[in-house]
Amino acid sequence: MALLFAQFGKFALIVCIAVGTCKSETCKDLLSSDAKKPSGVYVISVPSKATIEVYCEMGLNGGGYTFISPGSLSDITAHDLASMFKDKKSLLIRVRKTDGSQPYAVLQQLSEYAHIPLRLALSDHSGYATPVNLQLGLPYLYVSFLPASIASAMPATNGFNVNGFRNAFKPCDRNPSSQITLFPNFREVEFSRYHAKGATCDNLISRLAQNPSGRVMPQEYFMFAEMHFGGCGCYDDTKRLPSVVGYSIGFR
């Protein structure tokens, strides 16, 4: 296998020419090979032998976060995503707002669930709660904090940490939802009218931080998103948030 690399300012190209099977490359791999690599758009190889365009965040929370555009979600397999998702303790969310800013938050498990790996999957929620907006079709990017077996047992707490803030609530029923789901919605299907206002969803927005440089990702990386934390938590989505256009999730 030969790996050709050329860099043009912020942009980089990685081409995998496989004799056998290509290995996955991530933004974390690129940063590890050269700590001076800037944030920007890169093209990387994945095990399915496809090449996809990604955005690499090389600064926030230590850097190395890979963001996949909606178009690229259609070009990868579940195995590709799983091979790139190695840090199961943190995710980086960027929120595109109507004023043009893109604040961020580091998402982590509550301390009592630190032993449970974060869930990030492509069009798969098996073992976890079902997204409300499945009618929007495939693909979708699924993030969850608690498996349905735990969340439906009415644990003492549900929720997540957002930029170090403990965003927790006490479940009042057996609704197993504990997830954020992003949909490209290529078919332009109408989203669900379901809504359940709550502080758990509000805290995600209120605890966002502005990146010091003000650097922004390309707009096409942001998608419609639903946030659902059942049993006295909340349900909200980006169509109902007046200052929000979309979400994007980075992983490493």
C-alpha positions as CSV (number, residue, x, y, z in Angstrom):
1,M,0.0,0.0,0.0
2,A,1.3,3.4,-0.9
3,L,0.2,6.6,0.8
4,L,0.5,9.8,-1.1
5,F,0.2,13.1,0.7
6,A,0.1,16.6,-0.6
7,Q,-0.8,19.7,1.4
8,F,-2.0,23.0,0.0
9,G,-2.5,25.5,2.8
10,K,-5.4,24.4,4.9
11,F,-6.3,21.6,2.5
12,A,-4.7,18.2,2.3
13,L,-5.1,15.2,0.2
14,I,-4.5,11.6,1.3
15,V,-4.8,9.0,-1.4
16,C,-4.7,5.3,-0.4
17,I,-3.6,3.0,-3.2
18,A,-4.3,-0.5,-1.9
19,V,-2.7,-3.7,-2.9
20,G,-4.6,-5.3,-0.1
21,T,-7.1,-3.6,2.3
22,C,-6.8,0.1,3.1
23,K,-6.6,1.0,6.7
24,S,-8.7,3.8,8.2
25,E,-7.0,7.3,8.6
26,T,-8.4,9.8,11.0
27,C,-7.8,13.4,11.9
28,K,-6.2,12.2,15.1
29,D,-3.7,10.1,13.1
30,L,-2.8,13.2,11.0
31,L,-2.3,15.3,14.1
32,S,-0.2,12.6,15.7
33,S,2.1,12.5,12.6
34,D,2.5,16.3,12.5
35,A,1.4,18.4,15.5
36,K,1.5,21.5,13.2
37,K,-1.3,20.4,10.9
38,P,-4.0,23.0,10.8
39,S,-7.8,22.6,11.1
40,G,-9.4,22.3,7.7
41,V,-10.8,20.1,5.0
42,Y,-9.0,16.8,4.3
43,V,-9.6,13.7,2.1
44,I,-8.9,10.5,3.9
45,S,-9.0,6.8,3.2
46,V,-11.4,4.3,4.9
47,P,-11.4,0.5,5.0
48,S,-14.1,0.1,2.4
49,K,-11.5,1.5,-0.1
50,A,-13.5,4.7,-0.6
51,T,-12.0,8.1,0.0
52,I,-14.1,10.7,1.8
53,E,-13.9,14.4,2.6
54,V,-13.8,15.3,6.2
55,Y,-13.2,18.4,8.3
56,C,-10.4,18.0,10.9
57,E,-10.6,20.1,14.1
58,M,-7.0,20.2,15.2
59,G,-7.2,22.6,18.2
60,L,-10.3,22.3,20.4
61,N,-10.0,19.9,23.4
62,G,-6.6,18.7,22.2
63,G,-7.6,18.4,18.5
64,G,-7.8,15.4,16.3
65,Y,-11.6,15.4,15.8
66,T,-13.0,14.1,12.6
67,F,-16.3,15.6,11.2
68,I,-18.1,13.9,8.3
69,S,-20.2,15.8,5.9
70,P,-23.7,14.5,5.0
71,G,-22.6,13.6,1.5
72,S,-19.7,11.5,2.9
73,L,-22.1,9.6,5.3
74,S,-23.5,8.0,2.2
75,D,-20.1,6.9,1.0
76,I,-19.0,5.0,4.2
77,T,-20.0,1.8,5.9
78,A,-20.8,1.2,9.5
79,H,-17.4,-0.7,9.7
80,D,-15.6,2.4,8.4
81,L,-17.1,4.6,11.1
82,A,-16.4,2.1,13.8
83,S,-12.8,1.8,12.7
84,M,-12.3,5.6,13.0
85,F,-14.1,6.0,16.4
86,K,-11.5,5.1,18.9
87,D,-11.9,7.6,21.7
88,K,-15.2,6.4,23.4
89,K,-14.9,9.0,26.2
90,S,-15.6,12.3,24.4
91,L,-17.3,13.8,21.3
92,L,-17.1,17.3,20.0
93,I,-20.3,19.0,18.9
94,R,-20.3,22.1,16.7
95,V,-23.5,24.2,16.4
96,R,-24.1,26.4,13.4
97,K,-26.1,29.5,14.5
98,T,-28.1,32.0,12.5
99,D,-25.5,34.7,13.3
100,G,-22.8,32.7,11.5
101,S,-21.0,31.6,14.6
102,Q,-20.2,27.9,15.3
103,P,-19.8,27.4,19.1
104,Y,-18.8,24.0,20.4
105,A,-19.2,21.7,23.3
106,V,-17.2,18.6,24.5
107,L,-19.7,15.9,25.4
108,Q,-18.8,13.2,27.9
109,Q,-20.5,10.7,30.2
110,L,-21.7,11.6,33.7
111,S,-19.2,10.4,36.3
112,E,-21.4,7.5,37.4
113,Y,-21.4,6.2,33.8
114,A,-17.8,6.8,33.0
115,H,-17.3,3.0,32.5
116,I,-19.9,3.0,29.7
117,P,-18.4,3.9,26.3
118,L,-20.2,6.5,24.2
119,R,-22.1,5.1,21.3
120,L,-21.5,6.5,17.8
121,A,-23.1,4.5,15.0
122,L,-24.1,4.9,11.3
123,S,-27.8,4.2,10.7
124,D,-27.9,1.8,13.6
125,H,-29.5,2.2,17.1
126,S,-29.7,-1.5,18.0
127,G,-29.7,-1.9,21.8
128,Y,-30.5,1.8,22.2
129,A,-33.6,4.0,22.0
130,T,-35.2,4.5,18.6
131,P,-34.9,8.0,17.1
132,V,-38.1,10.0,16.7
133,N,-37.4,11.0,13.1
134,L,-36.6,7.7,11.4
135,Q,-39.0,8.8,8.6
136,L,-36.3,11.1,7.4
137,G,-34.5,8.0,6.1
138,L,-30.9,6.8,5.8
139,P,-28.2,7.6,6.6
140,Y,-28.2,9.0,10.1
141,L,-25.5,9.5,12.6
142,Y,-26.5,8.2,16.1
143,V,-25.0,9.3,19.4
144,S,-26.2,7.8,22.6
145,F,-25.1,7.9,26.2
146,L,-27.0,5.0,27.8
147,P,-28.1,1.6,26.4
148,A,-31.9,1.1,26.5
149,S,-31.4,-1.7,29.1
150,I,-30.0,0.9,31.6
151,A,-32.1,3.9,30.6
152,S,-35.4,2.0,30.7
153,A,-34.7,0.7,34.3
154,M,-35.3,4.2,35.7
155,P,-31.7,4.8,36.9
156,A,-31.1,7.5,39.5
157,T,-29.8,9.8,36.7
158,N,-29.7,10.3,32.9
159,G,-27.9,12.9,30.9
160,F,-24.4,13.9,30.0
161,N,-21.6,16.3,30.7
162,V,-21.4,19.4,28.4
163,N,-18.2,21.4,28.6
164,G,-17.6,20.1,32.1
165,F,-21.1,21.0,33.3
166,R,-23.1,18.2,34.8
167,N,-26.3,18.1,32.7
168,A,-28.3,15.5,34.6
169,F,-31.9,14.8,35.5
170,K,-33.9,12.1,37.4
171,P,-36.0,9.9,35.1
172,C,-39.7,9.7,36.0
173,D,-40.6,6.8,33.7
174,R,-39.1,4.0,31.6
175,N,-38.5,6.0,28.4
176,P,-35.1,4.7,27.3
177,S,-34.1,7.8,25.2
178,S,-30.6,9.1,25.8
179,Q,-29.4,10.3,22.4
180,I,-28.7,12.9,19.8
181,T,-29.3,11.9,16.2
182,L,-28.2,13.8,13.1
183,F,-30.1,13.4,9.8
184,P,-29.0,14.7,6.3
185,N,-32.7,14.2,5.2
186,F,-31.8,13.8,1.5
187,R,-35.4,13.0,0.7
188,E,-36.7,16.3,2.1
189,V,-39.2,14.6,4.4
190,E,-41.1,16.6,7.0
191,F,-39.8,16.3,10.5
192,S,-41.8,15.1,13.5
193,R,-44.0,17.5,15.4
194,Y,-43.3,15.9,18.7
195,H,-41.8,18.2,21.4
196,A,-41.0,18.0,25.1
197,K,-39.3,21.1,26.4
198,G,-36.8,20.6,29.2
199,A,-33.6,21.9,30.8
200,T,-31.5,19.0,29.6
201,C,-31.8,20.1,25.9
202,D,-31.6,23.8,26.9
203,N,-28.4,23.3,28.8
204,L,-26.7,22.0,25.7
205,I,-27.2,25.3,24.0
206,S,-26.6,27.5,27.0
207,R,-23.3,25.8,27.8
208,L,-21.8,26.1,24.3
209,A,-18.4,27.9,24.1
210,Q,-17.0,30.1,21.4
211,N,-13.8,28.9,19.8
212,P,-11.1,31.6,20.4
213,S,-10.1,31.9,16.7
214,G,-13.7,32.2,15.5
215,R,-12.8,29.7,12.7
216,V,-15.8,28.0,11.1
217,M,-16.4,24.8,9.3
218,P,-18.0,24.6,5.9
219,Q,-21.8,25.0,6.2
220,E,-22.4,21.7,4.4
221,Y,-21.2,19.8,7.4
222,F,-24.2,20.7,9.5
223,M,-27.4,18.6,9.7
224,F,-30.9,18.5,11.2
225,A,-30.6,17.0,14.7
226,E,-32.9,15.7,17.4
227,M,-32.1,15.5,21.1
228,H,-34.1,13.1,23.1
229,F,-33.7,12.3,26.8
230,G,-36.8,10.4,28.0
231,G,-38.6,10.4,31.3
232,C,-38.7,14.0,32.4
233,G,-35.7,14.9,30.3
234,C,-36.6,16.6,27.0
235,Y,-37.1,16.4,23.3
236,D,-36.0,19.2,21.0
237,D,-34.6,19.6,17.5
238,T,-32.8,22.1,15.4
239,K,-36.0,23.2,13.6
240,R,-37.5,24.5,16.8
241,L,-34.4,26.3,18.1
242,P,-34.7,29.9,16.8
243,S,-31.0,30.7,16.7
244,V,-29.8,27.3,15.5
245,V,-29.4,26.0,11.9
246,G,-27.8,22.6,12.5
247,Y,-25.4,20.3,14.4
248,S,-22.2,18.5,13.5
249,I,-20.5,15.8,15.6
250,G,-16.8,15.2,15.7
251,F,-15.1,12.1,16.9
252,R,-11.6,10.7,17.3
